[in-house]
Amino acid sequence: MYRYDRFDHQLVAERVAQFRDQVRRRLSGELKEDEFRVLRLQNGVYMQVHAYMMRLAAPYGMVSSDQMRMFAHIARKYDRGYGHFTTRQNIQFNWLKLQDTPDILADLATVEAHAIQTSGNCIRNITTDEFAGVAQDELIDPRPYAELLRQWSTLHPEFAYLPRKFKLSITGAAQDRAAIEINDVGLQVVKNAQGEVGFRVLVGGGLGRTPVIGTEINAFVPWQHIITFAESIVRVYNEFGRRDNLYKARIKILVKAIGIDEFRRQVEEEWKLNKDGPSTLTQAELDRVAACFTAPGYVTLPAEDVAVAALQRDNKAFSSWLKRNVKSHKIAGYAAVELSLKRTGIAPGDATAEQMEAAAALADKYSFGELRITHMQNLVLADVKRSDLIALWEAAKVQGFATPNIGLLTDIICCPGGDFCTLANARSITLAKAVDERFDDIDYLQDIGEVDLNISGCVNACAHHHVGHIGILGVDKSGDEWYQVSIGGAKGSPAAIGKIIGRSFSFAQIPEVVSRLLQVYVKARFADERFIDTVRRVGLDPFVEYVYATPVPEEAKLLLPDYELIQQGTPYDAPYYSPRF
């Protein structure tokens, strides 16, 4: 992973000193909150419901074991013993004191980490595929380009006050695991007919109040010009994006207002002026950064391990974990392992200080001292020997990392919601726990198969509910919390925006609503058909009809799909009463 040079160290140290003085002035009353707000946001500090929150940067989701241990230290010393991993591949802490935030930044600097541009109207943390560098379907490792874009955008004086926040994502793989279609700018590594490397560029994607799938603005930008082209896009947005209306300030609104053809024309005109300017990449500069992402010390190993294959045959739990949590690797004899942060009763994405330290130890022992934070709020050990999988599984179970639910219903994406966030209309974490506890049956989950369930507490869509197979959005009704449900969304390529099924539901009704959606799916699906595929084939009507056929009871726990009855093909219009309640 990228290591700081002397310029990075100096920049971060000066940033810490600057913010320390700003906090001192705020605490003394010299700075008023309106003056201080933009300064704290530039360092990832928010005012939340109960305390200050700070979002720390993990560029393109990569962290070293030392950095993960520092996160644990921050959780233990400054917070309440835990942190929350986000869909932007960052980590945030929700129970901080303002006077401690400069010390947190100083501590982060000792392990080459920071919180710069994790908030504010600037170019935010650049995200990428959590399996970058090891995925079998990868054309080119995108991480060096992500780092070059990060260096270009960090504290860029021209883009310090954009109309609104700006998000950029990059993938080097055939399968989009970086959600490039729902970012302000999405980049995909491609090769032209001559075998030259470049980027397909999408623009104007985003969720929030107005969900939009990004549109291709250029099919092939040579890699040397990816920064100059991105710079041209941001300049057009910076000049013409709306600043008079917070809800119409994102680039997606500008693209929609003038049309993609006119937006493309303006970007091309701007690009003519700076295409060969100072931001043009050279091979030497690419090589300098790429040297930070060289392959670790792989050894020659057999493609499969005899002991792993035997235990897979004989142990159902281990077999389920291999199927859901272990991914293929481009190097024979290795695997990428996803550590689930989605245990029953635990807020999705939360990890205690002890778990962070345990994850760091696992990374040191099994994965060359590196971890990845995923868009699904889990962790990845990207370079595990297949011969170590049994030992890793045993160790992961002890720490609560081995739940075999990656990609299943209880692998929920969830924002902090009304439990913490001042913007939220409704609770997200508490609802996620209720749903998780309702469907705490791994056999049932395995039978249901892949279902993305995303829960956002407000229209800002931090949990990407629009692209969940089932999306849940907290809405306000006269001061009460209610939830709007959509189905048919999808991340990846092609991405899709889910459609709202009808009127909203109370907190207590949501687990039963999810249950009824799944019952329709089980009855209507073809063999091996995923939930999203069934929705696409049969449409919304069967789901809407059954969900609203009879009033959804407030006592949501009284109705639970019974696994054995579903296996027997019981009609979905029959009630399912669980003996557990």
C-alpha positions in Angstrom: 0.0 0.0 0.0 1.0 3.6 -0.4 3.7 4.9 2.0 4.1 8.6 2.9 7.1 10.5 1.6 8.5 13.5 3.4 6.1 15.9 1.7 3.1 13.8 3.0 4.5 13.8 6.5 5.0 17.5 6.5 1.5 18.2 5.0 -0.3 16.1 7.6 1.7 17.5 10.5 0.9 21.1 9.4 -2.7 20.1 9.0 -2.8 18.8 12.6 -1.2 22.0 14.0 -3.6 24.2 12.0 -6.7 22.3 13.2 -5.5 22.3 16.8 -5.4 26.1 16.7 -8.8 26.2 15.1 -10.3 24.0 17.8 -8.6 26.2 20.5 -10.2 29.3 19.0 -13.6 27.6 18.8 -13.5 26.5 22.5 -12.4 29.9 23.6 -15.3 31.5 21.7 -13.0 33.4 19.3 -14.6 31.4 16.4 -18.3 31.1 16.2 -19.9 27.8 15.1 -20.9 29.2 11.7 -17.2 30.2 11.1 -15.9 26.9 12.5 -18.2 24.6 10.7 -16.4 24.6 7.4 -13.1 24.2 9.1 -14.1 21.1 11.1 -15.8 19.5 8.1 -12.6 19.8 6.2 -11.1 17.5 8.9 -14.1 15.1 9.0 -15.6 16.4 12.2 -19.4 16.5 12.4 -21.9 17.6 15.2 -24.2 14.7 15.8 -27.1 14.0 18.1 -25.2 13.0 21.2 -21.6 14.0 20.5 -19.1 15.0 17.8 -18.4 12.4 15.1 -15.2 12.1 13.2 -14.8 10.2 9.9 -11.2 9.0 9.3 -9.9 8.4 5.8 -8.9 5.0 4.5 -8.0 5.8 0.9 -9.5 3.3 -1.5 -10.3 1.1 1.6 -6.8 0.0 2.3 -5.4 0.0 5.8 -2.3 -1.5 7.4 -2.4 -3.6 10.5 -0.7 -0.7 12.4 -3.4 1.7 11.2 -6.1 -0.8 12.3 -4.5 -0.9 15.7 -4.6 2.9 15.8 -8.3 2.8 15.1 -8.6 0.5 18.1 -6.6 2.9 20.2 -8.9 5.8 19.2 -12.0 3.7 19.9 -10.7 2.9 23.4 -9.2 6.2 24.4 -11.5 8.7 22.8 -14.8 6.9 22.0 -16.9 4.2 23.7 -14.8 1.3 22.6 -15.9 0.8 19.1 -16.0 2.3 15.6 -18.2 2.1 12.5 -17.0 1.1 9.0 -18.8 3.0 6.2 -19.9 2.4 2.6 -17.2 4.9 1.5 -14.5 2.4 2.8 -13.8 4.7 5.8 -14.2 4.4 9.5 -16.0 6.9 11.8 -16.3 7.4 15.6 -19.6 8.7 17.0 -18.9 9.6 20.7 -16.0 12.2 20.6 -15.3 15.4 22.4 -14.3 18.3 20.3 -11.2 19.1 22.4 -9.9 15.6 21.7 -10.1 15.8 17.9 -6.7 17.4 17.3 -5.1 14.7 19.4 -6.8 12.1 17.3 -5.4 13.6 14.2 -2.0 13.7 15.8 -2.3 10.0 16.7 -3.4 9.1 13.2 -0.4 10.9 11.7 2.0 8.6 13.5 0.7 5.7 11.3 0.4 7.7 8.1 -3.4 8.3 8.3 -5.6 11.4 8.5 -9.2 12.7 8.1 -8.7 15.2 5.4 -11.6 15.7 3.0 -13.8 13.1 4.5 -16.5 15.7 4.6 -17.2 19.1 3.2 -17.9 20.4 -0.4 -14.8 18.9 -1.9 -13.6 15.7 -3.6 -14.1 13.0 -1.0 -12.4 9.7 -0.3 -11.8 7.9 -3.6 -13.1 4.4 -3.5 -12.3 1.2 -5.5 -12.8 -2.5 -5.6 -12.0 -4.2 -2.3 -10.4 -7.0 -4.2 -8.2 -4.7 -6.3 -4.9 -6.3 -7.2 -6.0 -9.9 -6.4 -9.3 -10.3 -8.4 -9.2 -12.9 -11.3 -11.4 -10.7 -13.5 -9.2 -7.6 -13.2 -7.7 -6.0 -16.3 -5.3 -3.6 -14.5 -4.8 -2.9 -10.8 -6.6 0.4 -10.3 -5.0 1.3 -7.0 -2.0 3.3 -8.4 -4.4 5.4 -10.4 -6.7 5.8 -7.3 -3.6 7.0 -5.4 -2.6 9.5 -8.1 -6.2 10.9 -8.1 -6.1 11.1 -4.4 -2.8 13.1 -4.4 -4.2 15.4 -7.1 -7.4 16.1 -5.3 -6.1 16.4 -1.8 -6.3 20.1 -0.7 -6.6 21.2 -4.3 -7.1 24.9 -3.8 -9.4 25.3 -6.9 -11.8 22.6 -5.6 -11.9 23.5 -1.9 -15.4 25.0 -2.2 -17.4 23.1 -4.7 -21.2 23.5 -5.0 -21.5 20.2 -3.1 -19.6 17.1 -2.1 -18.0 15.2 -5.0 -17.4 11.4 -5.0 -15.2 9.4 -7.4 -14.9 5.7 -7.7 -12.6 3.5 -9.9 -12.5 -0.2 -10.9 -10.1 -2.3 -12.9 -12.3 -5.3 -13.1 -14.9 -6.7 -15.5 -17.4 -6.9 -12.6 -18.1 -3.6 -11.0 -17.5 -4.0 -7.3 -16.8 -0.2 -6.8 -20.3 1.1 -7.6 -19.0 3.4 -10.4 -22.4 3.9 -11.8 -23.7 5.7 -8.7 -20.8 8.1 -8.2 -20.4 11.7 -9.4 -17.6 10.3 -11.6 -17.0 6.6 -12.2 -13.9 5.2 -13.9 -13.4 1.8 -15.4 -10.1 0.6 -16.7 -10.4 -0.5 -20.4 -8.1 -1.3 -23.3 -8.5 -0.1 -26.8 -8.0 -2.0 -30.1 -4.3 -1.3 -29.9 -4.0 -2.7 -26.4 -3.4 0.7 -24.8 -4.7 1.3 -21.3 -7.3 4.0 -20.7 -10.5 4.7 -18.8 -14.2 4.6 -19.6 -15.7 7.6 -17.8 -19.2 7.9 -16.4 -20.5 11.1 -15.0 -23.6 12.3 -13.0 -24.4 9.3 -11.0 -25.6 9.5 -7.4 -28.3 8.6 -4.9 -29.8 10.8 -2.3 -33.0 12.8 -2.9 -32.7 12.3 -6.7 -31.2 8.9 -7.5 -29.5 8.8 -11.0 -27.4 6.2 -12.8 -24.3 7.7 -14.3 -24.0 8.3 -18.0 -20.9 7.6 -20.2 -19.2 10.8 -21.2 -16.1 9.3 -22.7 -15.5 5.7 -23.8 -11.7 5.9 -23.7 -9.5 8.4 -22.0 -5.8 7.5 -22.2 -4.3 6.8 -18.8 -1.9 9.8 -19.2 -4.9 12.1 -19.3 -7.2 10.7 -16.7 -6.4 13.5 -14.2 -6.7 16.3 -16.8 -10.0 14.9 -17.9 -11.3 14.5 -14.4 -10.1 18.1 -13.7 -12.1 19.3 -16.7 -15.2 17.7 -15.4 -14.8 19.2 -11.9 -14.1 22.6 -13.4 -17.3 22.7 -15.4 -19.2 21.5 -12.4 -17.5 24.1 -10.2 -18.4 26.9 -12.5 -22.0 26.0 -13.4 -23.2 23.8 -10.5 -25.9 25.4 -8.5 -25.0 27.1 -5.2 -28.4 28.6 -4.5 -30.2 25.4 -3.7 -28.6 22.6 -1.5 -30.9 20.0 -3.0 -30.0 20.9 -6.6 -26.2 21.3 -6.1 -24.9 17.9 -7.1 -23.3 17.3 -10.6 -26.1 14.9 -11.5 -28.6 17.9 -11.5 -26.3 19.9 -13.7 -26.0 17.0 -16.2 -29.7 16.5 -16.2 -30.5 20.2 -16.6 -28.3 20.8 -19.6 -28.2 17.3 -21.0 -25.2 14.9 -21.4 -24.4 16.1 -24.9 -24.0 19.8 -23.8 -22.2 18.8 -20.6 -19.8 16.6 -22.7 -19.2 19.5 -25.1 -18.3 21.9 -22.2 -15.9 19.3 -20.7 -14.2 18.7 -24.0 -13.8 22.5 -24.5 -12.2 22.7 -21.1 -10.1 19.7 -21.7 -8.5 21.3 -24.8 -7.1 23.9 -22.5 -5.4 21.6 -20.0 -5.1 18.2 -21.7 -1.3 18.5 -21.9 -0.9 20.6 -18.8 0.9 20.0 -15.5 -1.6 17.3 -14.4 -0.7 15.1 -17.4 0.7 11.8 -16.0 4.1 10.5 -17.1 5.3 6.9 -17.0 7.8 7.9 -14.3 5.1 9.2 -12.1 2.9 6.2 -12.6 5.9 3.9 -11.8 6.7 5.9 -8.7 3.3 5.3 -7.2 2.8 1.8 -8.7 6.0 0.7 -6.8 3.9 1.0 -3.6 1.5 -1.6 -4.9 3.9 -4.4 -5.9 2.8 -8.0 -5.2 3.7 -9.2 -1.7 5.9 -12.2 -1.1 3.8 -14.9 -2.7 5.2 -18.4 -2.7 4.5 -21.3 -5.1 1.6 -23.3 -3.7 -0.8 -26.0 -4.9 -4.1 -24.7 -6.2 -6.1 -26.6 -3.6 -5.3 -27.8 -0.1 -6.1 -31.4 0.8 -7.1 -30.6 4.4 -9.3 -27.8 3.4 -11.1 -30.0 0.8 -11.6 -32.7 3.4 -13.1 -30.4 6.0 -15.3 -28.8 3.3 -16.8 -32.3 2.7 -17.3 -33.2 6.3 -18.1 -29.9 8.0 -21.3 -28.0 7.0 -20.4 -24.8 8.8 -16.9 -24.7 7.3 -18.4 -25.4 3.8 -20.9 -22.5 4.2 -18.1 -20.2 5.2 -16.0 -21.2 2.2 -18.9 -20.6 -0.1 -19.9 -17.2 1.3 -16.8 -15.6 2.7 -13.9 -16.9 0.7 -13.2 -15.5 -2.8 -11.0 -16.7 -5.6 -7.5 -15.2 -6.1 -5.4 -14.5 -9.2 -2.5 -16.4 -7.6 -2.8 -20.2 -7.3 -2.9 -21.4 -3.7 -4.2 -18.1 -2.3 -7.7 -16.8 -1.5 -9.3 -13.5 -0.4 -11.3 -13.8 2.8 -14.1 -11.5 3.9 -14.5 -11.0 7.6 -18.1 -10.4 8.3 -19.1 -7.6 10.7 -22.7 -8.6 10.5 -23.3 -10.8 13.6 -26.8 -11.0 15.0 -27.5 -8.3 17.5 -24.6 -6.1 16.4 -25.0 -2.9 14.3 -23.9 -3.5 10.7 -20.3 -2.3 10.2 -19.6 -1.8 13.9 -16.4 -3.3 15.4 -15.1 -3.1 19.0 -11.5 -2.0 19.8 -10.8 -5.7 20.6 -12.1 -6.8 17.3 -10.0 -4.2 15.4 -6.9 -5.4 17.2 -7.8 -9.0 16.4 -8.3 -8.2 12.8 -4.9 -6.5 12.7 -3.4 -9.6 14.2 -5.1 -11.8 11.6 -3.8 -9.6 8.9 -0.2 -9.9 10.2 -0.4 -13.6 10.5 -2.3 -14.5 7.4 -2.3 -11.5 4.9 1.0 -9.6 4.8 -0.2 -7.1 7.4 -2.9 -5.4 5.2 -6.7 -5.2 5.3 -9.4 -3.8 3.1 -12.7 -2.1 4.1 -15.5 -3.0 1.8 -18.5 -1.1 0.4 -20.6 -3.6 2.3 -19.1 -2.6 5.7 -17.0 -5.7 6.1 -13.3 -6.3 6.1 -11.1 -8.3 3.7 -7.9 -10.2 4.1 -6.8 -10.2 0.5 -3.8 -12.6 0.4 -4.5 -15.7 2.5 -2.8 -19.1 1.7 -5.5 -21.7 1.1 -3.6 -24.0 3.5 -4.3 -21.4 6.3 -8.0 -21.2 5.7 -8.9 -23.7 8.5 -6.8 -21.9 11.1 -8.1 -18.6 10.0 -11.7 -19.8 10.1 -11.2 -21.0 13.7 -9.6 -17.7 14.7 -12.3 -15.7 12.9 -15.1 -17.6 14.8 -13.6 -16.6 18.1 -13.7 -12.9 17.2 -17.2 -13.0 15.6 -15.9 -12.6 12.1 -17.0 -15.9 10.6 -20.7 -15.5 10.1 -21.3 -17.1 6.7 -23.7 -14.5 5.4 -21.7 -12.4 2.9 -24.2 -11.4 0.2 -27.2 -12.8 2.1 -30.1 -11.0 3.7 -28.4 -10.3 7.0 -25.3 -8.8 5.3 -27.2 -5.6 5.8 -25.8 -2.2 4.7 -26.9 0.4 7.3 -26.2 4.1 8.0 -26.0 5.4 11.6 -29.5 6.8 11.2 -31.5 8.4 13.9 -29.5 6.7 16.6 -26.7 9.1 15.9 -27.2 11.4 12.9 -28.8 14.8 13.1 -30.1 14.5 9.5 -31.9 11.2 9.9 -35.7 10.9 10.0 -35.7 7.4 11.5 -33.5 4.8 13.2 -31.5 2.5 10.9 -29.2 0.6 13.2 -32.0 -0.4 15.6 -34.1 -1.5 12.6 -31.2 -3.5 11.1 -30.9 -5.4 14.5 -34.6 -6.2 14.4 -34.5 -7.6 10.9 -31.3 -9.4 11.7 -32.8 -11.1 14.7 -36.0 -11.9 12.8 -34.0 -13.9 10.2 -31.4 -15.4 12.4 -31.5 -18.8 10.6 -28.5 -19.6 8.4 -30.2 -22.5 6.7 -33.1 -20.2 5.7 -30.7 -17.5 4.5 -28.8 -20.0 2.4 -31.9 -21.2 0.8 -33.1 -17.7 0.1 -29.8 -16.9 -1.6 -28.4 -13.5 -2.5 -30.4 -10.6 -1.3 -29.0 -7.1 -0.8 -30.9 -5.3 2.1 -30.0 -1.6 2.5 -31.4 0.7 5.2 -31.0 4.5 5.1 -32.3 6.8 7.8 -32.9 9.7 5.4 -32.9 10.8 1.8 -29.2 11.3 1.8 -29.0 7.6 1.2 -25.7 6.9 3.0 -26.6 3.2 3.0 -27.4 3.2 -0.7 -31.0 2.0 -0.2 -31.9 2.9 -3.8 -29.6 0.1 -5.1 -30.6 -2.5 -2.6 -32.6 -5.5 -3.9 -34.7 -4.5 -0.9 -34.3 -0.8 0.0 -35.6 0.8 3.2 -35.8 4.5 3.7 -36.6 6.3 6.9 -39.2 9.1 6.4 -40.8 11.6 8.7 -44.6 11.7 9.3 -45.6 14.5 11.7 -42.6 13.7 13.9 -43.0 9.9 13.8 -40.6 7.6 12.1 -41.9 5.6 9.2 -40.2 3.6 6.4 -40.6 3.5 2.7 -39.8 0.2 1.0 -38.5 -0.3 -2.6 -37.4 -3.4 -4.4 -35.5 -4.1 -7.7 -32.5 -2.0 -7.0 -29.0 -3.3 -7.9 -25.4 -2.2 -7.5 -22.7 -3.2 -9.9 -23.1 -3.2 -13.7 -25.8 -2.6 -14.7 -26.9 -0.7 -11.7 -30.6 -0.1 -11.1 -32.7 2.2 -9.0 -35.4 0.3 -6.9 -39.1 1.1 -7.2 -41.2 2.1 -4.2 -43.9 -0.6 -3.6 -46.4 1.7 -1.9 -47.3 3.6 1.3 -44.8 3.5 4.2 -44.7 1.3 7.2 -44.0 1.7 10.9 -40.9 0.4 12.6 -42.6 -2.7 14.0 -44.1 -3.7 10.7 -40.8 -3.7 8.7 -39.6 -7.3 9.6 -43.0 -8.7 8.5 -42.9 -6.7 5.3 -39.5 -8.2 4.5 -40.9 -11.6 5.3 -43.8 -11.2 2.9 -41.5 -10.0 0.1 -39.4 -13.1 0.6 -42.5 -15.4 0.6 -43.6 -14.1 -2.8 -40.1 -14.6 -4.1 -39.9 -18.2 -2.8 -43.2 -19.1 -4.5 -42.4 -17.3 -7.8 -38.8 -18.1 -8.3 -37.3 -20.5 -10.8 -34.6 -22.9 -9.7 -31.4 -21.0 -8.7 -33.0 -17.7 -9.5 -31.9 -14.8 -7.3 -34.4 -12.4 -5.6 -33.5 -9.6 -8.0 -33.9 -11.8 -11.0 -37.4 -12.8 -9.9 -38.4 -9.2 -9.3 -37.2 -8.3 -12.8 -39.1 -11.2 -14.4 -42.4 -11.0 -12.6 -42.5 -7.2 -11.8 -43.7 -5.5 -8.7 -47.4 -6.4 -8.8 -47.2 -9.8 -7.0 -45.1 -8.3 -4.2 -47.3 -5.3 -3.8 -50.5 -7.4 -3.8 -49.3 -9.7 -1.1 -47.6 -7.1 1.1 -50.8 -5.0 1.2 -53.4 -7.8 0.9 -54.1 -7.7 4.7 -52.9 -5.2 7.2 -49.4 -5.8 8.4 -49.6 -6.4 12.1 -47.7 -4.2 14.5 -46.6 -7.3 16.4 -44.1 -8.1 13.7 -42.4 -10.9 15.6 -45.6 -13.0 15.5 -45.1 -13.8 11.9 -42.0 -15.5 10.6 -41.5 -17.5 7.4 -41.1 -21.1 8.6 -38.1 -22.7 6.8 -39.6 -26.2 6.7 -42.9 -25.0 5.3 -41.2 -23.0 2.6 -39.1 -26.0 1.7 -42.3 -28.0 1.2 -43.7 -25.3 -1.1 -46.4 -24.0 1.2 -48.4 -21.2 -0.7 -47.2 -17.8 0.3 -50.7 -16.6 1.2 -50.7 -19.0 4.2 -49.7 -17.5 7.6 -46.4 -18.7 9.0 -46.2 -18.9 12.8 -42.9 -19.5 14.3 -42.7 -21.6 17.5 -39.9 -19.4 18.7 -42.3 -16.5 19.6 
